[in-house]
Amino acid sequence: MSLTDPDRLFPVEASLRTLARELYDSVAGLPIISPHGHCDPRWFAENDRFPDPARLFVVPDHYVFRMLVSQGVPMADLGIARQDGGPVEDDPRRIWRRFAENFYLFRGTPSALWLNHSFEHVFGLDTPLNAATADLCYDHIDACLAQPGFRPRALFDRFGIEALATTEGALDDLRWHRMIRDSGWPGRVVTTYRPDTVVDPETPGFRDNLRTLGEMTGEDTESWDGYLAAHRKRRAVFKTFGATASDHGHATARTANLATSEAEALFRRVLSGAFTPDEADAFRGQMLTEMAKMSLDDGLVLQIHPGSHRNHSASVLRDFGRDKGFDIPIRTDYVGALKPLLDAVGLNPDLTIIVFTLDETVYGRELAPLAGAYPALKLGPPWWFFDSYEGIRRFRETTTETCGFYNTVGFNDDTRAFCSIPARHDVARRADCAYLANLVGTGRLGRDEAVELAHDLSYGLAKAAYRL
């Protein structure tokens, strides 16, 4: 039996379903551009086998384990490492069995689509996962992982990935990217500059991070000019490892464009440690504008990922650390928040600023009108909680009439789960083709236009926007 419906996500009405299928067939085999994500470059540097099914599908994927935790499965029972090094489940088969007996919890979610796509199309499984089939599925996947064709580089080629961007902090030594480059493997895995730990004054160890940044660059990071120069040097190093973008995960979309003397004074307060939360936010906002100005010099695309209350559970943060499934969307302002940045550089067509949101209420009211006016601004695709069929559909319906398709940037998967990449892009291509079919069916788009748009949304826009 098949785990996935070949017509999944297409319209129910017969003629529109036929058209959506035709559009999808025209783009299903296009290469994958994965311009933003969190895969581990070490996989491709060392090209070792993935250890086991549990550590491939469960342990690293907060989409998966947060659902199980929400139903009372302890995080330690899923093999999630504790901060204090305390005991957690280390038997991958037991972790997998817990996952399998609770797989029904994912019914109707995008995770179920992604996982079943991976099970069927990557590993050739035709047996639904549940408590009774847990060991059979585990053994089948584990046997596959032992084969050379399931090593990271082989899967990269098999998935049809043309370019994949990882995300590294400003202080990362980029050793894995260096190893990839020196290996001679032709797969294009590039890095992305993520300077949050040396931009956010509320980051634990911020002053130590600045000291390290100074040591790495030979700049005086206790001075405003030296601090900015250090960023420029690190960005230049990242570019030598293929970076085409920077990424900024701030709590708000606030930007600022202070006079030099005011920026220097704010920087001194930040260095002193005697700053308020508002001053910390103002500094983050000033640095977004500074990064945009640097992008005008070095060409890096500026990505802004705001609007998440990160690590909402204090006990999970304390016991298991950051990025463990407890990041929650919050209301986010863009019209006022982005104005200083857009006043400074928003009319420059040589700059690309890609803005994401976790607050869907702003699509039609704020983001689409902004992107429909400012040449530098583009809308990132539905992200995180909304990278799903319904999320993509709502995004297209709410933004297209105001800013069109060409002020958006296609799709990116933003994942740590490598085997979900083709599944996520497949969902996006199906959802977009369904939307285009409806536009044709209601007389708002010609068939030839829909064919061109399907290609652009699946491949061309992301490649152009991220300069890949």
C-alpha positions as a Markdown table, in Angstrom:
| # | Residue | x | y | z |
|---|---|---|---|---|
| 1 | Met | 0.0 | 0.0 | 0.0 |
| 2 | Ser | 1.0 | 3.6 | -0.4 |
| 3 | Leu | 1.5 | 5.9 | 2.6 |
| 4 | Thr | 0.9 | 9.0 | 0.5 |
| 5 | Asp | -2.0 | 9.9 | -1.8 |
| 6 | Pro | -0.6 | 10.9 | -5.3 |
| 7 | Asp | -3.2 | 13.7 | -5.5 |
| 8 | Arg | -2.7 | 15.0 | -2.0 |
| 9 | Leu | -3.3 | 18.7 | -1.4 |
| 10 | Phe | -4.9 | 19.2 | -4.9 |
| 11 | Pro | -8.4 | 20.8 | -5.2 |
| 12 | Val | -11.4 | 18.5 | -4.9 |
| 13 | Glu | -13.2 | 19.8 | -8.0 |
| 14 | Ala | -12.2 | 17.5 | -10.9 |
| 15 | Ser | -11.1 | 20.0 | -13.5 |
| 16 | Leu | -9.1 | 22.0 | -11.0 |
| 17 | Arg | -7.5 | 18.9 | -9.7 |
| 18 | Thr | -6.5 | 17.9 | -13.2 |
| 19 | Leu | -4.9 | 21.3 | -13.8 |
| 20 | Ala | -3.1 | 21.3 | -10.4 |
| 21 | Arg | -1.7 | 17.9 | -11.2 |
| 22 | Glu | -0.5 | 19.1 | -14.6 |
| 23 | Leu | 1.2 | 22.1 | -13.0 |
| 24 | Tyr | 2.7 | 20.0 | -10.3 |
| 25 | Asp | 4.0 | 17.4 | -12.9 |
| 26 | Ser | 5.8 | 20.3 | -14.6 |
| 27 | Val | 7.8 | 21.2 | -11.5 |
| 28 | Ala | 8.0 | 18.0 | -9.4 |
| 29 | Gly | 11.4 | 17.1 | -10.8 |
| 30 | Leu | 13.0 | 20.6 | -10.5 |
| 31 | Pro | 16.2 | 20.8 | -8.4 |
| 32 | Ile | 15.7 | 21.9 | -4.8 |
| 33 | Ile | 17.0 | 25.3 | -3.7 |
| 34 | Ser | 17.2 | 25.2 | 0.2 |
| 35 | Pro | 18.4 | 28.7 | 1.0 |
| 36 | His | 17.7 | 28.8 | 4.7 |
| 37 | Gly | 17.9 | 26.0 | 7.2 |
| 38 | His | 19.6 | 24.4 | 10.1 |
| 39 | Cys | 21.1 | 21.1 | 8.8 |
| 40 | Asp | 24.4 | 20.2 | 10.3 |
| 41 | Pro | 27.3 | 20.7 | 7.9 |
| 42 | Arg | 29.2 | 18.0 | 9.7 |
| 43 | Trp | 27.0 | 15.4 | 8.0 |
| 44 | Phe | 28.3 | 16.4 | 4.6 |
| 45 | Ala | 31.9 | 17.0 | 5.8 |
| 46 | Glu | 32.4 | 13.6 | 7.4 |
| 47 | Asn | 29.7 | 11.7 | 5.3 |
| 48 | Asp | 29.3 | 9.1 | 8.0 |
| 49 | Arg | 26.1 | 7.0 | 8.2 |
| 50 | Phe | 23.2 | 8.4 | 10.2 |
| 51 | Pro | 23.4 | 6.5 | 13.5 |
| 52 | Asp | 19.9 | 5.1 | 13.7 |
| 53 | Pro | 16.2 | 5.8 | 12.9 |
| 54 | Ala | 15.6 | 7.4 | 16.2 |
| 55 | Arg | 18.5 | 9.9 | 15.9 |
| 56 | Leu | 17.5 | 10.6 | 12.4 |
| 57 | Phe | 13.7 | 11.3 | 12.8 |
| 58 | Val | 13.0 | 11.9 | 16.5 |
| 59 | Val | 15.8 | 13.3 | 18.7 |
| 60 | Pro | 16.9 | 16.2 | 16.5 |
| 61 | Asp | 13.4 | 17.3 | 15.3 |
| 62 | His | 11.5 | 19.6 | 17.6 |
| 63 | Tyr | 8.4 | 19.3 | 15.3 |
| 64 | Val | 8.3 | 15.7 | 16.3 |
| 65 | Phe | 9.2 | 15.6 | 20.0 |
| 66 | Arg | 7.2 | 18.7 | 21.0 |
| 67 | Met | 4.0 | 16.8 | 19.9 |
| 68 | Leu | 4.9 | 13.8 | 22.0 |
| 69 | Val | 5.8 | 16.0 | 25.0 |
| 70 | Ser | 2.5 | 17.8 | 24.6 |
| 71 | Gln | 0.8 | 14.4 | 25.3 |
| 72 | Gly | 2.9 | 13.7 | 28.4 |
| 73 | Val | 5.8 | 11.8 | 27.0 |
| 74 | Pro | 8.9 | 12.9 | 29.1 |
| 75 | Met | 11.6 | 14.6 | 27.0 |
| 76 | Ala | 14.2 | 12.4 | 28.7 |
| 77 | Asp | 12.4 | 9.3 | 27.4 |
| 78 | Leu | 12.9 | 10.6 | 23.9 |
| 79 | Gly | 16.7 | 10.8 | 24.2 |
| 80 | Ile | 16.9 | 14.5 | 24.5 |
| 81 | Ala | 20.1 | 15.3 | 26.3 |
| 82 | Arg | 20.0 | 17.1 | 29.7 |
| 83 | Gln | 22.0 | 20.2 | 30.4 |
| 84 | Asp | 23.5 | 18.6 | 33.5 |
| 85 | Gly | 24.5 | 15.4 | 31.7 |
| 86 | Gly | 21.9 | 13.4 | 33.7 |
| 87 | Pro | 20.5 | 10.1 | 32.5 |
| 88 | Val | 18.1 | 10.0 | 29.5 |
| 89 | Glu | 17.0 | 7.1 | 27.3 |
| 90 | Asp | 19.9 | 6.0 | 25.2 |
| 91 | Asp | 18.4 | 2.9 | 23.5 |
| 92 | Pro | 17.3 | 4.1 | 20.0 |
| 93 | Arg | 14.9 | 1.2 | 19.6 |
| 94 | Arg | 13.0 | 2.2 | 22.7 |
| 95 | Ile | 12.8 | 5.8 | 21.6 |
| 96 | Trp | 11.5 | 4.6 | 18.2 |
| 97 | Arg | 8.9 | 2.5 | 19.8 |
| 98 | Arg | 7.6 | 5.4 | 21.9 |
| 99 | Phe | 7.5 | 7.4 | 18.7 |
| 100 | Ala | 5.7 | 4.7 | 16.8 |
| 101 | Glu | 3.0 | 4.0 | 19.4 |
| 102 | Asn | 2.2 | 7.7 | 19.5 |
| 103 | Phe | 2.5 | 8.3 | 15.7 |
| 104 | Tyr | -1.3 | 8.7 | 15.5 |
| 105 | Leu | -0.9 | 12.0 | 17.3 |
| 106 | Phe | 0.4 | 13.5 | 14.1 |
| 107 | Arg | -2.8 | 12.8 | 12.1 |
| 108 | Gly | -3.8 | 15.9 | 10.0 |
| 109 | Thr | -0.5 | 17.7 | 10.7 |
| 110 | Pro | 2.2 | 18.7 | 8.2 |
| 111 | Ser | 4.6 | 16.5 | 10.2 |
| 112 | Ala | 2.6 | 13.4 | 9.2 |
| 113 | Leu | 2.8 | 14.4 | 5.5 |
| 114 | Trp | 6.6 | 15.0 | 5.8 |
| 115 | Leu | 7.3 | 11.8 | 7.8 |
| 116 | Asn | 5.2 | 9.5 | 5.6 |
| 117 | His | 6.8 | 11.0 | 2.5 |
| 118 | Ser | 10.2 | 10.3 | 3.9 |
| 119 | Phe | 9.3 | 6.7 | 5.0 |
| 120 | Glu | 7.8 | 5.9 | 1.5 |
| 121 | His | 9.9 | 7.9 | -0.9 |
| 122 | Val | 13.3 | 7.9 | 0.8 |
| 123 | Phe | 13.2 | 4.5 | 2.5 |
| 124 | Gly | 10.7 | 2.5 | 0.5 |
| 125 | Leu | 8.4 | 1.7 | 3.3 |
| 126 | Asp | 4.8 | 0.7 | 2.5 |
| 127 | Thr | 3.8 | -0.2 | 6.0 |
| 128 | Pro | 2.0 | 2.4 | 8.2 |
| 129 | Leu | 4.0 | 3.2 | 11.4 |
| 130 | Asn | 2.3 | 2.2 | 14.7 |
| 131 | Ala | 3.1 | 0.2 | 17.8 |
| 132 | Ala | 2.7 | -3.1 | 16.0 |
| 133 | Thr | 5.0 | -2.2 | 13.1 |
| 134 | Ala | 7.6 | -0.3 | 15.1 |
| 135 | Asp | 10.3 | -2.9 | 15.0 |
| 136 | Leu | 9.7 | -3.8 | 11.4 |
| 137 | Cys | 10.0 | -0.2 | 10.3 |
| 138 | Tyr | 13.0 | 0.4 | 12.5 |
| 139 | Asp | 14.9 | -2.6 | 11.1 |
| 140 | His | 14.0 | -1.6 | 7.5 |
| 141 | Ile | 15.3 | 2.0 | 8.0 |
| 142 | Asp | 18.3 | 0.9 | 9.9 |
| 143 | Ala | 19.3 | -1.6 | 7.2 |
| 144 | Cys | 19.0 | 1.2 | 4.6 |
| 145 | Leu | 21.1 | 3.5 | 6.7 |
| 146 | Ala | 23.9 | 0.9 | 6.6 |
| 147 | Gln | 24.1 | 1.2 | 2.8 |
| 148 | Pro | 26.3 | 3.7 | 1.0 |
| 149 | Gly | 23.3 | 5.1 | -0.9 |
| 150 | Phe | 21.9 | 6.5 | 2.3 |
| 151 | Arg | 25.0 | 8.5 | 3.4 |
| 152 | Pro | 24.4 | 12.2 | 3.6 |
| 153 | Arg | 26.2 | 13.1 | 0.3 |
| 154 | Ala | 24.4 | 10.3 | -1.6 |
| 155 | Leu | 21.0 | 11.5 | -0.3 |
| 156 | Phe | 21.9 | 15.1 | -1.1 |
| 157 | Asp | 22.4 | 14.1 | -4.7 |
| 158 | Arg | 19.3 | 11.8 | -4.7 |
| 159 | Phe | 17.1 | 14.5 | -3.3 |
| 160 | Gly | 18.1 | 16.8 | -6.2 |
| 161 | Ile | 19.5 | 19.5 | -4.0 |
| 162 | Glu | 21.2 | 22.2 | -6.1 |
| 163 | Ala | 22.1 | 24.4 | -3.1 |
| 164 | Leu | 21.7 | 24.0 | 0.7 |
| 165 | Ala | 22.4 | 26.8 | 3.2 |
| 166 | Thr | 23.2 | 26.0 | 6.8 |
| 167 | Thr | 23.2 | 28.6 | 9.6 |
| 168 | Glu | 26.3 | 29.3 | 11.8 |
| 169 | Gly | 26.9 | 31.8 | 14.5 |
| 170 | Ala | 29.4 | 34.6 | 14.1 |
| 171 | Leu | 31.9 | 32.8 | 16.4 |
| 172 | Asp | 31.7 | 29.5 | 14.6 |
| 173 | Asp | 35.1 | 28.4 | 13.2 |
| 174 | Leu | 33.4 | 26.9 | 10.1 |
| 175 | Arg | 35.5 | 23.8 | 10.3 |
| 176 | Trp | 32.9 | 21.6 | 8.7 |
| 177 | His | 32.4 | 23.9 | 5.8 |
| 178 | Arg | 36.2 | 24.0 | 5.4 |
| 179 | Met | 36.3 | 20.2 | 5.4 |
| 180 | Ile | 33.5 | 20.1 | 2.7 |
| 181 | Arg | 35.4 | 22.6 | 0.6 |
| 182 | Asp | 38.7 | 20.8 | 0.9 |
| 183 | Ser | 37.1 | 17.4 | 0.2 |
| 184 | Gly | 36.5 | 18.2 | -3.5 |
| 185 | Trp | 32.9 | 17.0 | -3.2 |
| 186 | Pro | 30.9 | 19.1 | -5.7 |
| 187 | Gly | 27.7 | 19.4 | -3.5 |
| 188 | Arg | 26.9 | 23.0 | -2.8 |
| 189 | Val | 26.5 | 23.5 | 0.9 |
| 190 | Val | 27.0 | 27.1 | 2.0 |
| 191 | Thr | 26.9 | 28.8 | 5.3 |
| 192 | Thr | 24.8 | 31.8 | 6.6 |
| 193 | Tyr | 26.0 | 34.5 | 9.0 |
| 194 | Arg | 23.9 | 34.4 | 12.2 |
| 195 | Pro | 25.4 | 37.0 | 14.6 |
| 196 | Asp | 22.7 | 36.9 | 17.3 |
| 197 | Thr | 25.0 | 36.0 | 20.2 |
| 198 | Val | 27.2 | 39.0 | 19.5 |
| 199 | Val | 24.3 | 41.4 | 18.7 |
| 200 | Asp | 21.8 | 40.6 | 21.5 |
| 201 | Pro | 23.0 | 42.1 | 24.8 |
| 202 | Glu | 20.6 | 39.8 | 26.7 |
| 203 | Thr | 22.4 | 36.7 | 25.4 |
| 204 | Pro | 24.2 | 34.9 | 28.3 |
| 205 | Gly | 27.9 | 35.6 | 28.1 |
| 206 | Phe | 27.5 | 38.5 | 25.7 |
| 207 | Arg | 30.6 | 40.4 | 26.9 |
| 208 | Asp | 32.7 | 37.2 | 26.6 |
| 209 | Asn | 31.3 | 36.7 | 23.1 |
| 210 | Leu | 32.4 | 40.2 | 22.1 |
| 211 | Arg | 35.9 | 39.5 | 23.5 |
| 212 | Thr | 36.1 | 36.3 | 21.4 |
| 213 | Leu | 34.9 | 38.2 | 18.4 |
| 214 | Gly | 37.7 | 40.7 | 18.9 |
| 215 | Glu | 40.2 | 38.0 | 19.2 |
| 216 | Met | 39.0 | 36.3 | 16.0 |
| 217 | Thr | 39.1 | 39.5 | 14.0 |
| 218 | Gly | 41.9 | 41.5 | 15.6 |
| 219 | Glu | 39.5 | 44.4 | 16.1 |
| 220 | Asp | 38.8 | 46.4 | 19.3 |
| 221 | Thr | 35.2 | 45.2 | 20.0 |
| 222 | Glu | 35.0 | 47.5 | 23.0 |
| 223 | Ser | 34.8 | 50.4 | 20.6 |
| 224 | Trp | 31.8 | 51.1 | 18.3 |
| 225 | Asp | 34.0 | 51.4 | 15.1 |
| 226 | Gly | 36.0 | 48.3 | 16.0 |
| 227 | Tyr | 32.8 | 46.3 | 16.8 |
| 228 | Leu | 31.3 | 47.1 | 13.4 |
| 229 | Ala | 34.6 | 46.4 | 11.7 |
| 230 | Ala | 34.7 | 43.0 | 13.4 |
| 231 | His | 31.3 | 42.1 | 11.9 |
| 232 | Arg | 32.5 | 43.2 | 8.4 |
| 233 | Lys | 35.5 | 40.9 | 8.7 |
| 234 | Arg | 33.4 | 37.9 | 9.9 |
| 235 | Arg | 30.9 | 38.5 | 7.1 |
| 236 | Ala | 33.8 | 38.4 | 4.6 |
| 237 | Val | 35.1 | 35.1 | 6.0 |
| 238 | Phe | 31.6 | 33.6 | 5.8 |
| 239 | Lys | 31.4 | 34.7 | 2.2 |
| 240 | Thr | 34.5 | 32.7 | 1.4 |
| 241 | Phe | 32.5 | 29.7 | 2.5 |
| 242 | Gly | 29.7 | 30.5 | 0.1 |
| 243 | Ala | 27.5 | 32.6 | 2.3 |
| 244 | Thr | 24.9 | 34.7 | 0.4 |
| 245 | Ala | 22.8 | 35.8 | 3.4 |
| 246 | Ser | 22.8 | 36.8 | 7.0 |
| 247 | Asp | 20.0 | 35.8 | 9.4 |
| 248 | His | 18.7 | 37.6 | 12.5 |
| 249 | Gly | 16.3 | 35.9 | 15.0 |
| 250 | His | 15.2 | 38.9 | 17.1 |
| 251 | Ala | 12.2 | 38.9 | 19.4 |
| 252 | Thr | 10.8 | 41.9 | 17.6 |
| 253 | Ala | 11.1 | 43.5 | 14.2 |
| 254 | Arg | 12.2 | 46.8 | 15.7 |
| 255 | Thr | 14.8 | 48.7 | 13.8 |
| 256 | Ala | 16.6 | 52.0 | 14.5 |
| 257 | Asn | 18.8 | 54.4 | 12.6 |
| 258 | Leu | 20.6 | 56.5 | 15.2 |
| 259 | Ala | 23.1 | 59.2 | 14.6 |
| 260 | Thr | 26.7 | 57.9 | 15.1 |
| 261 | Ser | 27.0 | 59.6 | 18.5 |
| 262 | Glu | 23.8 | 58.1 | 19.8 |
| 263 | Ala | 24.7 | 54.7 | 18.5 |
| 264 | Glu | 28.1 | 54.9 | 20.3 |
| 265 | Ala | 26.4 | 56.0 | 23.5 |
| 266 | Leu | 23.9 | 53.1 | 23.3 |
| 267 | Phe | 26.8 | 50.7 | 22.6 |
| 268 | Arg | 28.6 | 51.9 | 25.8 |
| 269 | Arg | 25.5 | 51.3 | 27.9 |
| 270 | Val | 25.3 | 47.8 | 26.4 |
| 271 | Leu | 28.9 | 47.1 | 27.3 |
| 272 | Ser | 28.5 | 48.4 | 30.8 |
| 273 | Gly | 25.8 | 45.9 | 31.5 |
| 274 | Ala | 23.6 | 48.6 | 33.0 |
| 275 | Phe | 21.0 | 48.6 | 30.2 |
| 276 | Thr | 17.2 | 48.3 | 30.2 |
| 277 | Pro | 15.3 | 45.7 | 28.2 |
| 278 | Asp | 14.1 | 48.6 | 25.9 |
| 279 | Glu | 17.7 | 49.6 | 25.4 |
| 280 | Ala | 18.7 | 46.0 | 24.5 |
| 281 | Asp | 15.9 | 46.0 | 22.0 |
| 282 | Ala | 16.9 | 49.3 | 20.6 |
| 283 | Phe | 20.5 | 48.0 | 20.1 |
| 284 | Arg | 19.3 | 44.9 | 18.3 |
| 285 | Gly | 17.2 | 47.3 | 16.1 |
| 286 | Gln | 20.2 | 49.5 | 15.4 |
| 287 | Met | 22.2 | 46.5 | 14.4 |
| 288 | Leu | 19.6 | 45.4 | 11.9 |
| 289 | Thr | 20.1 | 48.7 | 10.1 |
| 290 | Glu | 23.9 | 48.4 | 10.4 |
| 291 | Met | 23.7 | 44.9 | 8.9 |
| 292 | Ala | 21.6 | 46.3 | 6.0 |
| 293 | Lys | 24.1 | 48.9 | 5.3 |
| 294 | Met | 26.9 | 46.3 | 5.3 |
| 295 | Ser | 24.8 | 44.3 | 2.9 |
| 296 | Leu | 24.9 | 47.2 | 0.5 |
| 297 | Asp | 28.7 | 46.8 | 0.5 |
| 298 | Asp | 29.1 | 43.0 | 0.5 |
| 299 | Gly | 25.9 | 41.8 | -1.1 |
| 300 | Leu | 24.6 | 39.5 | 1.6 |
| 301 | Val | 20.8 | 39.1 | 1.7 |
| 302 | Leu | 19.4 | 40.2 | 5.0 |
| 303 | Gln | 16.9 | 37.8 | 6.6 |
| 304 | Ile | 14.8 | 38.9 | 9.6 |
| 305 | His | 13.0 | 36.2 | 11.6 |
| 306 | Pro | 11.1 | 38.0 | 14.4 |
| 307 | Gly | 8.1 | 37.3 | 16.5 |
| 308 | Ser | 9.0 | 34.2 | 18.7 |
| 309 | His | 8.9 | 34.0 | 22.4 |
| 310 | Arg | 11.8 | 31.6 | 22.5 |
| 311 | Asn | 12.2 | 29.0 | 25.2 |
| 312 | His | 8.9 | 29.7 | 26.8 |
| 313 | Ser | 9.2 | 27.0 | 29.4 |
| 314 | Ala | 11.7 | 28.0 | 32.0 |
| 315 | Ser | 12.1 | 24.4 | 33.3 |
| 316 | Val | 12.7 | 23.0 | 29.8 |
| 317 | Leu | 15.3 | 25.7 | 29.1 |
| 318 | Arg | 17.0 | 25.0 | 32.5 |
| 319 | Asp | 17.0 | 21.2 | 32.1 |
| 320 | Phe | 17.3 | 20.7 | 28.3 |
| 321 | Gly | 18.6 | 23.9 | 26.9 |
| 322 | Arg | 17.5 | 26.1 | 24.0 |
| 323 | Asp | 15.5 | 25.1 | 20.9 |
| 324 | Lys | 13.6 | 22.3 | 22.4 |
| 325 | Gly | 10.1 | 22.9 | 21.0 |
| 326 | Phe | 8.9 | 25.6 | 23.4 |
| 327 | Asp | 9.2 | 28.7 | 21.1 |
| 328 | Ile | 5.8 | 30.3 | 20.8 |
| 329 | Pro | 4.6 | 32.9 | 18.2 |
| 330 | Ile | 3.8 | 36.4 | 19.5 |
| 331 | Arg | 2.1 | 39.5 | 18.1 |
| 332 | Thr | 4.5 | 41.5 | 16.0 |
| 333 | Asp | 4.5 | 45.0 | 14.6 |
| 334 | Tyr | 6.1 | 45.7 | 11.2 |
| 335 | Val | 4.8 | 49.0 | 10.0 |
| 336 | Gly | 6.3 | 51.1 | 12.8 |
| 337 | Ala | 9.1 | 48.7 | 13.6 |
| 338 | Leu | 10.6 | 48.6 | 10.1 |
| 339 | Lys | 10.2 | 52.3 | 9.3 |
| 340 | Pro | 13.7 | 53.4 | 10.4 |
| 341 | Leu | 15.3 | 50.7 | 8.4 |
| 342 | Leu | 13.2 | 51.3 | 5.3 |
| 343 | Asp | 13.7 | 55.1 | 5.6 |
| 344 | Ala | 17.4 | 54.4 | 5.5 |
| 345 | Val | 17.7 | 51.8 | 2.7 |
| 346 | Gly | 14.3 | 50.5 | 1.7 |
| 347 | Leu | 14.2 | 52.2 | -1.7 |
| 348 | Asn | 17.5 | 50.7 | -2.8 |
| 349 | Pro | 16.8 | 48.0 | -5.4 |
| 350 | Asp | 20.3 | 46.6 | -4.9 |
| 351 | Leu | 19.5 | 45.5 | -1.4 |
| 352 | Thr | 17.3 | 42.4 | -0.5 |
| 353 | Ile | 15.7 | 42.3 | 2.9 |
| 354 | Ile | 13.5 | 39.2 | 3.5 |
| 355 | Val | 11.1 | 39.4 | 6.3 |
| 356 | Phe | 9.4 | 36.4 | 7.9 |
| 357 | Thr | 6.5 | 36.3 | 10.4 |
| 358 | Leu | 4.9 | 34.0 | 12.9 |
| 359 | Asp | 1.9 | 36.4 | 13.2 |
| 360 | Glu | -0.4 | 35.7 | 10.3 |
| 361 | Thr | -2.6 | 38.7 | 11.2 |
| 362 | Val | -0.1 | 41.0 | 9.6 |
| 363 | Tyr | 0.1 | 39.5 | 6.2 |
| 364 | Gly | -2.6 | 41.6 | 4.6 |
| 365 | Arg | -2.5 | 44.6 | 6.9 |
| 366 | Glu | 1.2 | 45.2 | 7.1 |
| 367 | Leu | 3.6 | 42.9 | 5.3 |
| 368 | Ala | 2.1 | 42.7 | 1.8 |
| 369 | Pro | 1.5 | 46.5 | 1.6 |
| 370 | Leu | 5.1 | 47.1 | 2.7 |
| 371 | Ala | 6.6 | 44.6 | 0.2 |
| 372 | Gly | 4.3 | 45.9 | -2.4 |
| 373 | Ala | 5.9 | 49.4 | -2.1 |
| 374 | Tyr | 9.6 | 49.1 | -1.0 |
| 375 | Pro | 12.0 | 47.7 | -3.6 |
| 376 | Ala | 14.4 | 46.3 | -1.0 |
| 377 | Leu | 11.7 | 44.3 | 0.9 |
| 378 | Lys | 10.6 | 40.8 | 0.1 |
| 379 | Leu | 8.3 | 38.5 | 2.0 |
| 380 | Gly | 9.7 | 35.2 | 3.3 |
| 381 | Pro | 7.4 | 32.1 | 2.9 |
| 382 | Pro | 5.2 | 30.8 | 5.7 |
| 383 | Trp | 7.6 | 29.8 | 8.4 |
| 384 | Trp | 7.8 | 27.3 | 11.3 |
| 385 | Phe | 4.2 | 26.8 | 12.5 |
| 386 | Phe | 2.8 | 27.8 | 9.1 |
| 387 | Asp | 5.1 | 25.9 | 6.7 |
| 388 | Ser | 2.1 | 23.7 | 5.8 |
| 389 | Tyr | -0.6 | 23.3 | 3.2 |
| 390 | Glu | -3.1 | 25.6 | 5.0 |
| 391 | Gly | -0.4 | 28.1 | 6.0 |
| 392 | Ile | 0.9 | 28.3 | 2.4 |
| 393 | Arg | -2.7 | 28.7 | 1.1 |
| 394 | Arg | -3.5 | 31.5 | 3.6 |
| 395 | Phe | -0.3 | 33.2 | 2.7 |
| 396 | Arg | -1.0 | 33.2 | -1.0 |
| 397 | Glu | -4.6 | 34.3 | -0.5 |
| 398 | Thr | -3.7 | 37.1 | 1.8 |
| 399 | Thr | -0.7 | 38.6 | 0.1 |
| 400 | Thr | -0.9 | 38.0 | -3.6 |
| 401 | Glu | -3.5 | 40.6 | -4.5 |
| 402 | Thr | -1.4 | 43.3 | -2.7 |
| 403 | Cys | 2.2 | 42.5 | -3.5 |
| 404 | Gly | 2.0 | 39.9 | -6.2 |
| 405 | Phe | 4.2 | 36.8 | -6.5 |
| 406 | Tyr | 7.4 | 38.5 | -7.4 |
| 407 | Asn | 7.8 | 40.4 | -4.1 |
| 408 | Thr | 8.0 | 36.9 | -2.4 |
| 409 | Val | 10.9 | 34.5 | -2.5 |
| 410 | Gly | 9.5 | 31.1 | -3.2 |
| 411 | Phe | 9.9 | 28.5 | -0.5 |
| 412 | Asn | 12.6 | 27.5 | 2.0 |
| 413 | Asp | 12.4 | 24.6 | 4.4 |
| 414 | Asp | 14.1 | 26.0 | 7.5 |
| 415 | Thr | 14.7 | 22.5 | 8.8 |
| 416 | Arg | 17.1 | 20.5 | 11.0 |
| 417 | Ala | 15.6 | 17.2 | 9.7 |
| 418 | Phe | 17.5 | 16.4 | 6.5 |
| 419 | Cys | 15.1 | 13.7 | 5.2 |
| 420 | Ser | 12.2 | 16.1 | 5.4 |
| 421 | Ile | 13.7 | 18.5 | 2.8 |
| 422 | Pro | 12.2 | 16.8 | -0.3 |
| 423 | Ala | 8.9 | 16.3 | 1.6 |
| 424 | Arg | 8.6 | 19.9 | 2.6 |
| 425 | His | 9.4 | 21.2 | -0.9 |
| 426 | Asp | 6.9 | 18.7 | -2.3 |
| 427 | Val | 4.2 | 20.1 | 0.0 |
| 428 | Ala | 5.0 | 23.6 | -1.0 |
| 429 | Arg | 5.0 | 22.8 | -4.7 |
| 430 | Arg | 1.6 | 21.0 | -4.4 |
| 431 | Ala | 0.1 | 23.8 | -2.4 |
| 432 | Asp | 1.2 | 26.5 | -4.8 |
| 433 | Cys | 0.0 | 24.5 | -7.8 |
| 434 | Ala | -3.4 | 24.1 | -6.1 |
| 435 | Tyr | -3.5 | 27.9 | -5.6 |
| 436 | Leu | -2.5 | 28.6 | -9.2 |
| 437 | Ala | -5.1 | 26.1 | -10.5 |
| 438 | Asn | -7.8 | 28.1 | -8.6 |
| 439 | Leu | -6.6 | 31.3 | -10.2 |
| 440 | Val | -6.9 | 29.8 | -13.6 |
| 441 | Gly | -10.3 | 28.4 | -12.9 |
| 442 | Thr | -11.6 | 31.7 | -11.7 |
| 443 | Gly | -10.2 | 33.6 | -14.7 |
| 444 | Arg | -7.5 | 35.5 | -12.9 |
| 445 | Leu | -4.6 | 33.8 | -14.6 |
| 446 | Gly | -3.8 | 32.2 | -17.9 |
| 447 | Arg | -2.6 | 28.6 | -18.2 |
| 448 | Asp | 0.7 | 29.6 | -19.7 |
| 449 | Glu | 1.2 | 32.2 | -16.9 |
| 450 | Ala | 0.4 | 29.5 | -14.3 |
| 451 | Val | 3.1 | 27.2 | -15.8 |
| 452 | Glu | 5.7 | 30.0 | -15.6 |
| 453 | Leu | 4.6 | 30.8 | -12.0 |
| 454 | Ala | 4.8 | 27.2 | -10.9 |
| 455 | His | 8.4 | 27.1 | -12.0 |
| 456 | Asp | 9.2 | 30.4 | -10.4 |
| 457 | Leu | 7.6 | 29.6 | -7.1 |
| 458 | Ser | 9.3 | 26.2 | -6.9 |
| 459 | Tyr | 12.7 | 27.2 | -8.0 |
| 460 | Gly | 13.4 | 30.5 | -9.7 |
| 461 | Leu | 12.4 | 33.0 | -7.0 |
| 462 | Ala | 14.4 | 31.4 | -4.3 |
| 463 | Lys | 17.5 | 31.1 | -6.5 |
| 464 | Ala | 17.3 | 34.7 | -7.5 |
| 465 | Ala | 16.4 | 36.2 | -4.2 |
| 466 | Tyr | 19.2 | 34.4 | -2.4 |
| 467 | Arg | 21.7 | 34.9 | -5.2 |
| 468 | Leu | 22.3 | 31.2 | -5.6 |
